Amino acid sequence: MQNIAERDTFLLNCYYYLKDSNKYSFIDHLPDIGSRVKKQWFLVHDSQLEKDVVLTLVPWNTQCAVSFTKGTKKTLKELCSVLQHPCLFPVLDIDFVFDHNLVMFVHPFQPGGSLKDIIYGCNPKSSWDQKYQAKGKPLSLTQIQSYGRQVLEALLYLQEKGFPPCGHVHSGNIFIIDGTSKLTGFENCLFGWKSRVDPIIKKLCKVKKADVDVIHFGEPRKEHLANFRNTEVVEVLNFIFFNETGMHPSLDELASHSFFKGGNLSELNQSNCGPVHFSSNVKHLLKQYRKGSEENQRRRTSSGNKGKLDDFVTVNKGKKPSRSKIKRPSKGTGEKVAIVQFHQQSSSSAEIPPPPVKKAPPPPRAEKYSSIERVPPKPHIKSGRGGLLSEIQKGTKLKRTVTNDRSAPRVCGIIFNGDEKQNAE
């Protein structure tokens, strides 16, 4: 998943951290066995426990609600040591690498892998993007009942102690040890690290207000049902996602469901989970986390609204104002604005307003004639018999003319012109 350069950088950081440690010794750099980006897993040996443990390095989240200080590190160590429950996978150690802005965790090494590894029957040390390609094997009904009830007990324990919602409940964060499921990854919420399905979970919670862990709890149950159809299990999923009330149940209501009453709680009954008392530093840390989370949420909401406003201004920047929007004159201009009153009209007594009176169109402007006389168009000359008849008719309307007849012969001596006679020379 990560390139070789990033893995080598983390390896050098691990060497840098272990060179001054008298407790841990390096064994192996594991592949990317998990889905989280920029997280590396190392197999080391704990000299005090005389066991192999898994050391993980993760960059510090700048959006974290708690501060990156030595005091926070000390308080987190105290918190993880106090949280002891048979259904919680223990956090053995927490440390801050201030020189490289890294957070270090130490967990027990489980050779059998997570519940997801058991379902898919793959090697826990294989890379995450390769070991879940095959089809998974479904769990039995008894296993689903027991594992589900045990995870619910772990979530209820964290909720009772004032711990924030886990938000990382999935089969990859559940280990099965001697028939008991143990939840891990609950510490991730304190550092602001989100799950891969967090956007989907948030969308579901916006539609129906619910506990985040209830939605996360339902997702592994779907995975457990690969090629498995059982009316009781389907009923539980419907109770979580599609119940009659239209709301998601709480953790208490889910744990009280008849399906989980038959879960195996033998280890929980044998263990003695006494009362847990948090110190003032732990209480202050949890309070600081809640306050910081609320501030981050308000900041994200305001930035989202500002982004929408900027987009709206950008889209409407080039648009001309509508004609219907009349600009109000300022108070100093002295112009009078007509006061418009709006009255609510009932459907029965509402009168139809008269249609607007149309103004008469203005008279046409007088044409300016030029001094040059317009030449009338030439008449169309018809051809054929009709044309000849038209010409004859025009000839009858011509004026009478006087004909000067000069066809008479000229005679020497006398020229007769009507009644007159003249002597020729």
C-alpha positions as CSV (number, residue, x, y, z in Angstrom):
1,M,0.0,0.0,0.0
2,Q,2.8,2.4,0.9
3,N,5.8,2.9,-1.3
4,I,9.3,1.7,-0.4
5,A,10.6,5.1,0.5
6,E,7.9,5.7,3.2
7,R,8.4,2.3,4.6
8,D,12.2,2.9,4.8
9,T,11.6,6.2,6.5
10,F,9.4,4.5,9.2
11,L,12.0,1.8,9.6
12,L,14.7,4.4,10.3
13,N,12.4,6.1,12.8
14,C,11.9,2.7,14.5
15,Y,15.6,2.1,14.7
16,Y,16.0,5.6,16.1
17,Y,13.4,5.0,18.8
18,L,14.7,1.5,19.8
19,K,18.4,2.5,20.0
20,D,17.8,4.2,23.3
21,S,15.3,1.6,24.6
22,N,16.3,-1.0,27.1
23,K,12.9,-2.6,27.0
24,Y,12.3,-3.4,23.3
25,S,14.5,-5.1,20.7
26,F,13.8,-5.2,16.9
27,I,12.7,-8.4,15.3
28,D,10.9,-7.7,12.0
29,H,9.3,-5.0,9.9
30,L,5.8,-6.4,9.1
31,P,3.9,-5.7,5.9
32,D,1.0,-3.3,5.8
33,I,-1.3,-5.7,7.7
34,G,-3.9,-2.9,8.3
35,S,-5.8,-0.5,6.1
36,R,-4.7,2.7,7.8
37,V,-2.4,4.9,5.6
38,K,0.9,6.1,7.0
39,K,0.9,3.5,9.8
40,Q,3.6,0.9,10.1
41,W,3.8,-2.3,12.2
42,F,6.9,-3.8,13.7
43,L,7.4,-7.1,15.6
44,V,9.6,-6.4,18.6
45,H,10.5,-8.4,21.8
46,D,9.6,-7.1,25.2
47,S,12.3,-8.0,27.7
48,Q,10.1,-7.3,30.7
49,L,7.2,-9.4,29.6
50,E,9.5,-11.8,27.8
51,K,7.0,-11.9,24.9
52,D,6.9,-10.7,21.3
53,V,4.7,-7.6,20.9
54,V,3.6,-5.4,18.0
55,L,4.9,-1.9,17.9
56,T,3.1,0.6,15.7
57,L,4.2,4.1,14.6
58,V,1.6,6.6,13.4
59,P,2.2,10.3,12.6
60,W,0.6,12.8,15.0
61,N,-2.7,14.2,13.8
62,T,-2.7,18.0,13.7
63,Q,-6.5,18.0,14.1
64,C,-6.2,16.1,17.4
65,A,-8.3,17.6,20.2
66,V,-5.5,16.9,22.8
67,S,-2.1,18.5,23.0
68,F,1.1,16.8,21.9
69,T,3.0,17.2,25.2
70,K,4.8,15.1,27.8
71,G,1.9,15.7,30.2
72,T,-0.6,14.3,27.7
73,K,1.6,11.2,27.1
74,K,1.8,10.5,30.8
75,T,-2.0,10.9,31.2
76,L,-2.7,8.6,28.3
77,K,-0.5,5.9,29.8
78,E,-2.4,6.2,33.1
79,L,-5.8,6.0,31.2
80,C,-4.8,2.9,29.3
81,S,-3.5,1.2,32.4
82,V,-6.8,1.9,34.3
83,L,-9.1,0.6,31.6
84,Q,-9.1,-3.1,32.3
85,H,-11.9,-5.3,30.9
86,P,-11.9,-8.9,29.8
87,C,-13.4,-7.9,26.4
88,L,-10.8,-5.1,25.7
89,F,-7.5,-5.8,24.0
90,P,-4.9,-4.1,26.2
91,V,-2.7,-1.2,25.2
92,L,0.7,-2.1,26.8
93,D,2.5,1.1,26.2
94,I,2.1,4.6,24.6
95,D,4.9,7.0,23.8
96,F,5.5,10.2,21.8
97,V,8.5,10.6,19.5
98,F,8.7,14.4,19.6
99,D,11.6,14.7,17.2
100,H,9.6,13.1,14.3
101,N,6.0,13.9,15.4
102,L,5.1,10.2,15.8
103,V,2.9,8.3,18.3
104,M,4.0,4.8,19.4
105,F,1.7,2.0,20.6
106,V,2.5,-1.4,21.9
107,H,0.0,-4.2,21.8
108,P,0.3,-8.0,22.4
109,F,1.1,-10.1,19.4
110,Q,-1.8,-12.4,18.4
111,P,-0.5,-15.2,16.1
112,G,-4.1,-16.2,15.1
113,G,-4.8,-12.7,13.8
114,S,-8.0,-10.7,14.0
115,L,-11.6,-11.9,13.5
116,K,-11.4,-10.7,9.9
117,D,-8.4,-13.0,9.3
118,I,-10.3,-15.9,10.8
119,I,-13.3,-15.2,8.6
120,Y,-11.2,-15.1,5.4
121,G,-8.8,-17.8,6.6
122,C,-5.6,-15.9,5.6
123,N,-2.2,-15.4,7.1
124,P,-2.3,-12.5,9.6
125,K,1.2,-11.3,8.5
126,S,0.2,-10.9,4.9
127,S,-0.5,-7.5,3.3
128,W,-4.0,-6.1,3.8
129,D,-4.7,-5.4,0.1
130,Q,-3.9,-9.1,-0.7
131,K,-5.2,-11.3,2.1
132,Y,-8.9,-10.5,1.8
133,Q,-9.4,-11.3,-1.9
134,A,-11.0,-14.7,-1.4
135,K,-14.5,-15.4,-0.2
136,G,-15.0,-15.4,3.5
137,K,-16.3,-18.3,5.6
138,P,-19.4,-17.5,7.7
139,L,-19.4,-17.8,11.4
140,S,-21.8,-20.0,13.3
141,L,-24.9,-18.7,15.0
142,T,-23.5,-19.3,18.4
143,Q,-20.3,-17.5,17.5
144,I,-22.2,-14.4,16.2
145,Q,-24.2,-14.4,19.5
146,S,-21.2,-14.7,21.8
147,Y,-18.8,-12.4,19.9
148,G,-21.5,-9.8,19.4
149,R,-22.5,-9.7,23.1
150,Q,-18.9,-9.5,24.2
151,V,-18.2,-6.5,22.0
152,L,-21.3,-4.8,23.3
153,E,-20.2,-5.3,26.8
154,A,-16.8,-3.7,26.0
155,L,-18.6,-0.7,24.4
156,L,-20.9,-0.3,27.3
157,Y,-17.9,-0.4,29.7
158,L,-16.2,2.4,27.8
159,Q,-19.4,4.4,27.7
160,E,-19.9,4.0,31.4
161,K,-16.4,5.3,32.2
162,G,-17.0,8.4,30.2
163,F,-14.8,7.4,27.3
164,P,-15.7,9.0,23.9
165,P,-17.4,6.8,21.3
166,C,-15.0,4.4,19.8
167,G,-15.9,4.7,16.1
168,H,-13.6,1.8,15.0
169,V,-15.7,-1.3,15.6
170,H,-15.0,-3.7,12.8
171,S,-13.8,-7.3,12.4
172,G,-10.2,-6.2,11.9
173,N,-10.2,-4.6,15.4
174,I,-11.5,-7.7,17.1
175,F,-9.2,-10.5,18.4
176,I,-10.5,-13.9,19.5
177,I,-8.6,-15.3,22.5
178,D,-9.8,-18.5,24.1
179,G,-13.3,-18.0,22.7
180,T,-13.6,-14.4,23.9
181,S,-13.6,-11.5,21.5
182,K,-11.5,-8.5,22.6
183,L,-12.0,-5.1,21.1
184,T,-9.0,-3.0,20.1
185,G,-8.5,0.4,18.4
186,F,-10.7,2.2,20.9
187,E,-7.8,4.6,21.7
188,N,-7.8,5.9,18.1
189,C,-10.7,8.3,18.8
190,L,-8.5,10.3,21.3
191,F,-6.1,11.1,18.5
192,G,-8.6,12.1,15.9
193,W,-8.0,9.2,13.5
194,K,-11.1,8.2,11.5
195,S,-12.3,4.9,10.2
196,R,-12.5,4.2,6.5
197,V,-16.3,4.0,6.6
198,D,-16.6,7.1,8.7
199,P,-18.2,9.2,6.0
200,I,-20.9,6.6,5.5
201,I,-21.5,6.3,9.2
202,K,-21.8,10.1,9.6
203,K,-24.3,10.2,6.8
204,L,-26.5,7.6,8.5
205,C,-26.3,9.4,11.8
206,K,-27.4,12.7,10.2
207,V,-30.5,11.0,8.8
208,K,-31.3,9.3,12.1
209,K,-29.7,10.5,15.3
210,A,-27.9,7.5,16.8
211,D,-24.8,6.4,18.6
212,V,-21.9,6.0,16.2
213,D,-20.8,2.7,17.8
214,V,-24.3,1.2,17.2
215,I,-23.9,1.8,13.4
216,H,-20.3,0.5,13.5
217,F,-21.4,-2.6,15.4
218,G,-23.9,-3.5,12.6
219,E,-21.2,-3.5,9.9
220,P,-19.3,-6.5,11.2
221,R,-22.5,-8.4,11.5
222,K,-23.1,-8.0,7.8
223,E,-19.6,-9.4,7.1
224,H,-20.3,-12.3,9.4
225,L,-23.4,-13.2,7.2
226,A,-21.4,-14.1,4.1
227,N,-23.3,-17.0,2.5
228,F,-25.3,-17.2,5.7
229,R,-29.1,-16.6,6.0
230,N,-30.7,-16.9,9.3
231,T,-34.0,-15.2,10.3
232,E,-32.7,-14.3,13.8
233,V,-29.6,-12.6,12.6
234,V,-31.5,-10.8,9.9
235,E,-34.0,-9.7,12.5
236,V,-31.1,-8.1,14.5
237,L,-29.8,-6.2,11.5
238,N,-33.4,-4.9,10.8
239,F,-33.6,-3.9,14.5
240,I,-30.4,-1.8,14.0
241,F,-31.0,-0.3,10.6
242,F,-34.7,-0.6,9.7
243,N,-36.7,-0.8,12.9
244,E,-40.3,0.4,13.1
245,T,-39.6,3.5,15.2
246,G,-37.4,4.9,12.4
247,M,-34.5,5.5,14.9
248,H,-31.4,3.5,15.6
249,P,-31.4,1.7,19.0
250,S,-29.0,2.6,21.8
251,L,-26.2,0.3,23.0
252,D,-28.3,-0.7,26.1
253,E,-31.3,-1.5,23.9
254,L,-29.1,-3.5,21.5
255,A,-27.5,-5.5,24.4
256,S,-31.0,-6.3,25.8
257,H,-32.1,-7.8,22.5
258,S,-33.3,-11.4,22.9
259,F,-30.7,-12.6,20.3
260,F,-27.7,-11.6,22.4
261,K,-29.1,-13.0,25.7
262,G,-27.6,-16.4,24.8
263,G,-24.1,-15.0,24.4
264,N,-21.2,-16.6,26.3
265,L,-20.2,-14.3,29.2
266,S,-18.3,-16.8,31.3
267,E,-15.0,-14.9,31.3
268,L,-16.8,-11.7,32.1
269,N,-18.6,-13.3,35.1
270,Q,-15.4,-14.8,36.4
271,S,-13.4,-11.6,36.2
272,N,-13.6,-9.0,38.9
273,C,-14.1,-5.6,37.2
274,G,-14.0,-3.4,40.2
275,P,-14.9,0.3,40.2
276,V,-12.5,2.5,38.2
277,H,-11.5,5.9,39.6
278,F,-10.0,8.4,37.2
279,S,-7.5,10.9,38.5
280,S,-8.0,14.6,38.0
281,N,-5.5,14.5,35.0
282,V,-7.5,11.8,33.2
283,K,-10.8,13.7,33.8
284,H,-9.2,16.9,32.5
285,L,-7.9,15.1,29.4
286,L,-11.3,13.6,28.6
287,K,-12.9,17.1,29.2
288,Q,-10.3,18.7,26.9
289,Y,-11.0,16.1,24.2
290,R,-14.8,16.8,24.3
291,K,-14.3,20.5,24.2
292,G,-11.7,20.3,21.4
293,S,-14.0,17.9,19.4
294,E,-16.9,20.4,19.7
295,E,-14.7,23.3,18.5
296,N,-13.4,21.3,15.6
297,Q,-17.0,20.4,14.6
298,R,-18.1,24.0,14.7
299,R,-15.0,25.0,12.7
300,R,-15.7,22.4,10.1
301,T,-19.4,23.5,9.9
302,S,-18.5,27.2,9.6
303,S,-15.9,26.5,7.0
304,G,-18.3,24.4,5.0
305,N,-21.0,27.2,5.1
306,K,-18.4,29.7,4.1
307,G,-17.3,27.5,1.2
308,K,-20.9,27.3,0.0
309,L,-21.3,31.1,0.3
310,D,-18.1,31.6,-1.7
311,D,-19.3,29.2,-4.4
312,F,-22.7,31.1,-4.5
313,V,-20.9,34.5,-4.9
314,T,-18.6,33.1,-7.6
315,V,-21.5,31.7,-9.6
316,N,-23.6,34.8,-9.3
317,K,-20.7,37.3,-9.8
318,G,-21.2,37.7,-13.5
319,K,-25.0,37.8,-13.4
320,K,-26.9,41.1,-13.8
321,P,-29.3,42.0,-11.1
322,S,-32.9,41.2,-11.9
323,R,-35.3,43.9,-13.1
324,S,-37.7,42.9,-10.3
325,K,-35.1,44.0,-7.7
326,I,-35.5,47.8,-7.5
327,K,-32.7,49.6,-5.8
328,R,-33.7,51.6,-2.8
329,P,-32.6,55.3,-2.9
330,S,-30.6,56.5,0.0
331,K,-32.1,58.7,2.7
332,G,-30.3,61.8,1.5
333,T,-31.6,61.7,-2.1
334,G,-35.0,63.1,-1.2
335,E,-36.8,60.7,-3.5
336,K,-40.1,59.3,-2.4
337,V,-40.7,55.6,-2.5
338,A,-44.2,54.3,-2.7
339,I,-45.2,52.2,0.3
340,V,-46.5,48.8,-0.8
341,Q,-48.7,46.9,1.7
342,F,-49.3,43.2,1.4
343,H,-52.6,41.8,2.8
344,Q,-53.4,38.1,3.3
345,Q,-56.3,37.1,1.2
346,S,-58.6,34.2,1.9
347,S,-59.4,31.7,-0.9
348,S,-63.1,32.4,-0.6
349,S,-63.3,36.2,-0.6
350,A,-60.3,36.9,-2.7
351,E,-61.2,39.2,-5.7
352,I,-59.5,38.9,-9.0
353,P,-57.6,42.1,-9.7
354,P,-58.6,43.9,-12.9
355,P,-56.3,43.4,-15.9
356,P,-53.8,46.2,-16.4
357,V,-54.8,48.9,-18.8
358,K,-52.8,48.8,-22.0
359,K,-51.4,52.2,-23.1
360,A,-52.2,53.4,-26.6
361,P,-49.3,53.1,-28.9
362,P,-47.6,56.4,-29.8
363,P,-48.5,58.0,-33.2
364,P,-46.1,57.2,-36.0
365,R,-43.4,59.7,-36.6
366,A,-43.8,61.9,-39.7
367,E,-41.5,60.8,-42.5
368,K,-39.1,63.4,-43.8
369,Y,-39.4,63.5,-47.5
370,S,-36.4,64.7,-49.5
371,S,-36.5,67.4,-52.2
372,I,-36.0,64.9,-54.9
373,E,-39.4,63.7,-56.5
374,R,-40.0,60.1,-56.3
375,V,-40.4,58.5,-59.7
376,P,-43.5,56.4,-60.0
377,P,-42.9,52.8,-60.9
378,K,-43.4,51.8,-64.5
379,P,-46.7,50.1,-65.3
380,H,-46.6,46.5,-65.9
381,I,-47.0,45.8,-69.6
382,K,-49.3,42.9,-70.3
383,S,-48.6,40.6,-73.2
384,G,-51.0,38.8,-75.5
385,R,-54.6,39.5,-76.4
386,G,-55.3,41.1,-73.0
387,G,-52.5,43.5,-73.5
388,L,-53.7,44.6,-76.9
389,L,-57.2,45.2,-75.6
390,S,-55.8,47.3,-72.8
391,E,-53.9,49.5,-75.3
392,I,-57.0,50.0,-77.4
393,Q,-58.9,51.1,-74.4
394,K,-56.2,53.6,-73.5
395,G,-56.4,55.0,-77.0
396,T,-60.0,55.9,-76.7
397,K,-59.2,58.2,-73.8
398,L,-56.5,60.2,-75.7
399,K,-57.1,64.0,-76.4
400,R,-58.2,65.1,-79.8
401,T,-55.3,66.4,-82.0
402,V,-55.2,68.5,-85.2
403,T,-53.6,66.8,-88.2
404,N,-51.6,68.9,-90.6
405,D,-52.3,67.2,-94.0
406,R,-49.6,67.9,-96.5
407,S,-50.5,65.2,-99.0
408,A,-52.0,67.7,-101.6
409,P,-49.8,68.3,-104.8
410,R,-48.0,71.6,-105.0
411,V,-49.2,73.6,-108.3
412,C,-47.1,76.4,-109.7
413,G,-48.5,79.9,-109.3
414,I,-51.3,79.3,-106.8
415,I,-51.3,77.4,-103.5
416,F,-54.7,76.4,-102.3
417,N,-54.9,76.1,-98.5
418,G,-58.4,75.7,-97.5
419,D,-60.5,78.8,-98.6
420,E,-57.4,81.0,-99.0
421,K,-55.4,81.3,-102.2
422,Q,-52.1,82.9,-102.6
423,N,-50.2,83.9,-105.7
424,A,-47.0,82.2,-106.2
425,E,-44.1,84.2,-107.2
